[in-house]
Amino acid sequence: RPAAQRCGPFYFRRIIRHVLIRLPLGPVQAIAMRALARPRKAQSAKAAHASADVTKIQFIVSFLSGKLFLPVYTTRTACFGFLRTALVLPTALPQSGAMDSTPKITPWSWLMIAVLGLTWGGTFLVIELALSGGMTPFWLAASRITFAALLMCIVWGVLGFPLFAEPVSGGNWCNLLIISALSSAVPFTLLAWGQQYVSSGFAGVSMAAVALIVLPLAHFALPGERMTPRKVAGFLVGFVGVVILIGAQAFQSSGAALETPGRLACVGAAACYAVGSIMLRRLPKAHPIGLTTLPLLIGAGIILPTAWLVEGPPTLPSSQTLAVVAFLGLVPTAAANCLRVVVVRSAGPVFMTLVNYQVPVWSVLLGSLFLGEALPSALLLAMSLILSGVALSQYGALKRLFSR
């Protein structure tokens, strides 16, 4: 083909097809090959809007698929399953809303944050496997972000590299660069460094505090995210529930010489996530796949040299550890970030922070189920407070949900 056309989606699709031919994946490969070979008709704006619910279902089904939650069981098949799901999405995915639109909390929004809470709550178990397999903290973060960035870049390329719906100013591009740093590389680095000097309980409380940071920021920076007394009370009750769940170690001193800087690093990571979510919501209309991929690519460019400077060149881990790292890049980094972007852009960053209250609960329950860890005595009280806080802060959305 002419050189001018070699960077287009057709040429990119041909490259992917040639790669897939060499992967002996049987029926799954045949399905994806037919999807790649079939020309896609251009969708009207109305048809693209009508396919929004189908798109959400496909994303959620890919999360709930059993293959995605088995890191040691044929990781290649899991990766290909995610690619297949992404490749059969309509070419004209609906653009995510701009900041001047009021947040829309739907039943799909509740399902997506439930999936995110379960996914990120179980991530700690998988990270334990990777660290016990010889991976160092910084190289583990760099590996999962880089793998996720490469995977999402393939999906983004097959869809034709869509991003903003209309031409944007240089300020929006600058904001996108800042969002990219605040969403992955900077908080990952701060947490990896800070957790060496603080208790794990304090790190958990710091992540739960994201909701308390987002709430006032959203009140002043976003339309439709007004901070009401009921909403503030709900988030405070939920935060107390998280502190009770973590227990006395939440604010226990580790005795390390750099404990205070370590605590500031953990709180700084929480602030990065909060500010990044606010800025993500403020961007103009854009494609969710593009908004997921670019931050991962830029984050990989930041975290890779950082890992090299801090920990030196990486060591080659075992094949099982590589499978675990691939899983971390596939599910809690690439796929979960897709859902995160969709939730923040549609339901708003305040609603998204409810995930931070779920993560400690899922982490404790899954640790008890798979690792035999003892459940805390205050589990029921903590869960009651967390659920009460969610119900209080999202009373209007829950009322609309159950009145349908």
Residue pairs with C-beta under 8 A, 6 or more apart in sequence:
1 10
1 11
5 11
8 160
9 157
9 158
9 159
9 160
9 161
12 157
12 158
13 36
13 158
16 36
16 87
16 154
16 157
16 158
17 33
17 36
17 37
20 29
20 32
20 33
20 36
21 33
23 29
23 76
23 80
25 76
25 77
25 80
28 77
28 80
28 81
28 84
29 80
31 84
32 80
32 83
32 84
32 87
32 88
35 84
35 87
35 88
36 87
36 158
40 90
40 91
42 91
42 92
43 51
43 90
43 91
43 92
47 92
48 90
48 92
48 93
48 94
49 94
51 90
51 93
51 94
52 94
53 108
54 90
55 89
55 90
55 93
55 94
56 108
56 112
56 342
58 85
58 88
58 89
59 85
59 335
59 338
59 339
59 342
60 108
60 111
60 112
60 115
60 339
61 85
62 68
62 81
62 82
62 85
62 86
62 335
63 115
63 119
63 331
63 335
63 336
63 339
64 115
65 81
67 73
67 74
67 77
67 78
67 81
68 78
68 81
68 82
68 330
68 331
68 335
69 122
69 331
70 78
71 78
71 126
71 129
71 323
71 324
71 326
71 327
71 328
72 320
72 323
72 324
75 323
75 326
75 327
75 330
78 326
78 327
78 330
79 151
79 326
79 330
82 151
82 330
82 334
82 335
83 151
83 154
83 155
86 155
86 158
86 289
87 155
87 158
89 159
91 159
91 160
93 159
93 162
93 287
93 288
93 289
95 165
95 285
95 286
95 287
96 285
96 286
96 287
96 288
96 291
96 341
96 342
96 345
96 346
97 104
97 285
97 345
97 346
98 283
98 284
98 285
99 222
99 223
99 281
99 282
99 283
99 284
100 223
101 224
102 223
102 224
103 224
103 225
103 346
103 347
103 348
103 350
103 351
104 346
104 347
105 347
105 348
105 351
105 394
105 397
105 400
105 401
106 346
106 347
107 401
107 404
109 343
109 346
109 347
109 351
109 397
110 401
112 339
112 342
112 343
113 343
113 351
113 352
113 354
113 355
113 358
114 358
115 339
116 336
116 339
116 340
116 343
116 355
116 358
117 354
117 355
117 358
117 359
117 361
117 362
118 358
118 362
119 331
119 332
119 335
119 336
120 332
120 336
120 355
120 359
120 362
121 358
121 359
121 360
121 361
121 362
121 363
121 365
121 366
122 332
122 362
122 363
122 366
123 328
123 332
124 363
124 367
125 366
125 367
125 370
125 371
126 324
126 327
126 328
126 332
127 140
127 328
129 321
129 324
130 140
130 321
130 324
130 325
130 328
131 137
131 140
133 317
133 318
133 320
133 321
133 324
134 315
134 317
134 318
134 321
135 143
135 317
135 321
135 325
136 307
136 311
136 314
137 192
137 195
137 196
137 311
138 189
138 192
138 303
138 306
138 307
138 310
138 311
139 307
139 311
139 314
140 325
140 328
141 188
141 189
141 192
141 303
141 307
142 300
142 303
142 304
142 306
142 307
143 314
143 325
143 328
143 329
144 325
144 328
144 329
144 332
144 333
145 184
145 185
145 188
145 296
145 299
145 300
145 303
145 329
145 333
146 300
146 303
146 304
146 329
147 325
147 326
147 328
147 329
147 330
147 333
147 334
148 296
148 329
148 330
148 333
148 334
148 337
149 293
149 296
149 297
149 299
149 300
151 329
151 330
151 334
152 289
152 292
152 293
152 296
152 334
152 337
152 338
153 293
153 297
155 289
155 293
156 162
156 289
156 290
156 293
159 287
159 289
161 290
162 287
162 289
162 290
163 286
163 287
163 290
163 291
163 294
164 172
164 284
164 285
164 286
164 287
164 290
165 284
165 285
165 286
165 287
166 284
166 285
168 284
172 283
172 284
175 279
175 282
175 283
176 283
176 294
176 295
177 298
178 276
178 279
179 276
179 279
179 280
179 283
179 295
180 294
180 295
180 296
180 297
180 298
180 299
181 298
181 299
181 302
182 272
182 273
182 275
182 276
182 279
183 272
183 273
183 276
183 280
183 295
183 299
183 337
184 295
184 296
184 299
184 303
184 333
185 298
185 299
185 300
185 302
185 303
185 306
186 269
186 272
186 302
187 268
187 269
187 270
187 272
187 273
188 269
188 299
188 303
189 303
189 306
190 265
190 266
190 268
190 269
190 272
191 203
191 265
191 266
191 269
193 262
193 265
193 310
194 203
194 261
194 262
194 263
194 264
194 265
194 266
194 268
194 269
195 203
195 262
195 266
196 256
196 258
196 262
197 254
197 256
197 257
197 258
197 259
197 261
197 262
197 263
198 254
198 256
198 259
198 262
198 263
198 266
199 249
199 250
199 252
199 253
199 254
200 249
201 246
201 247
201 248
201 249
201 250
201 251
201 252
202 249
202 250
202 251
202 252
202 263
202 266
203 266
204 242
204 246
204 250
204 360
204 363
205 242
205 243
205 246
205 250
205 251
206 263
206 266
206 267
206 269
206 270
207 269
207 270
207 273
207 356
207 359
208 238
208 239
208 242
208 243
208 356
208 357
208 359
208 360
209 239
209 267
209 270
210 270
210 273
210 274
210 353
210 356
211 235
211 238
211 239
211 350
211 353
211 354
211 356
211 357
212 235
212 236
212 239
213 270
213 271
213 274
214 274
214 277
214 278
214 349
214 350
214 352
214 353
215 227
215 231
215 232
215 235
215 350
215 353
216 227
217 274
217 275
217 278
218 225
218 227
218 278
218 281
218 348
218 349
218 350
219 225
219 226
219 227
221 278
221 282
222 278
222 281
222 282
222 348
222 349
224 348
225 348
225 349
225 350
230 392
230 393
230 395
231 350
231 392
231 393
233 392
233 393
234 388
234 389
234 390
234 391
234 392
234 393
234 394
234 395
235 353
235 389
235 393
236 389
237 385
237 388
237 389
237 392
238 354
238 357
238 385
238 386
238 388
238 389
238 390
238 393
239 357
239 389
240 385
240 389
241 357
241 381
241 382
241 383
241 384
241 385
241 386
241 388
241 389
242 357
242 360
242 382
242 386
243 250
244 378
244 381
244 382
244 385
245 360
245 361
245 364
245 376
245 378
245 379
245 382
245 383
245 386
246 360
247 376
247 378
253 259
254 262
256 262
274 349
274 353
277 344
277 349
277 352
277 353
278 349
280 291
280 341
280 344
280 345
280 349
281 344
281 345
281 348
281 349
283 291
286 345
288 338
288 341
288 342
288 345
289 338
291 341
291 345
292 334
292 337
292 338
292 341
295 337
296 333
296 334
296 337
307 314
317 325
340 352
343 351
343 352
344 352
351 394
351 397
354 390
354 393
354 394
357 386
357 389
357 390
358 386
361 382
361 383
361 386
364 373
364 375
364 376
364 379
365 375
367 373
368 374
368 375
376 382
391 398
